[in-house]
Amino acid sequence: MASPKNSHILALLPLILLLGLQSAIVVFGYALLFSNPKIRGTYFKLKRLFDGVFTVFLGWRG
């Protein structure tokens, strides 16, 4: 993704701030989600299934 050559840094500032906010929401969301023992246990039970699905998908796309 590129920006025009003559764009000023202040024109990119909202994009940078929004991407930082989105990243923080994702990271803190996962931290909050996995702090719940029931959700964490369910994830560990289904981890092998998730890994298999991701392996098939990434192998197909690669």
Backbone hydrogen bonds, N-H to C=O, Kabsch-Sander energy under -0.5 kcal/mol:
donor,donor_aa,acceptor,acceptor_aa,energy
7,S,4,P,-1.6
11,A,8,H,-1.4
12,L,8,H,-0.8
12,L,9,I,-0.7
13,L,9,I,-1.0
16,I,12,L,-2.3
17,L,13,L,-2.7
18,L,14,P,-2.5
19,L,15,L,-2.4
20,G,16,I,-2.0
21,L,17,L,-2.3
22,Q,18,L,-2.5
23,S,19,L,-2.2
24,A,20,G,-2.3
25,I,21,L,-2.4
26,V,22,Q,-2.2
27,V,23,S,-2.6
28,F,24,A,-2.7
29,G,25,I,-2.1
30,Y,26,V,-2.4
31,A,27,V,-2.1
32,L,28,F,-2.5
33,L,29,G,-2.8
34,F,30,Y,-2.9
35,S,31,A,-0.6
35,S,32,L,-0.6
36,N,33,L,-1.2
40,R,36,N,-2.5
41,G,37,P,-2.5
42,T,38,K,-2.2
43,Y,39,I,-2.4
44,F,40,R,-2.3
45,K,41,G,-1.9
46,L,42,T,-1.8
47,K,43,Y,-0.7
50,F,46,L,-2.5
51,D,47,K,-2.8
52,G,48,R,-2.2
53,V,49,L,-2.5
54,F,50,F,-2.7
55,T,51,D,-2.3
56,V,52,G,-2.4
57,F,53,V,-2.6
58,L,54,F,-2.9
59,G,55,T,-2.2
60,W,56,V,-2.3
61,R,57,F,-2.4
62,G,58,L,-1.7
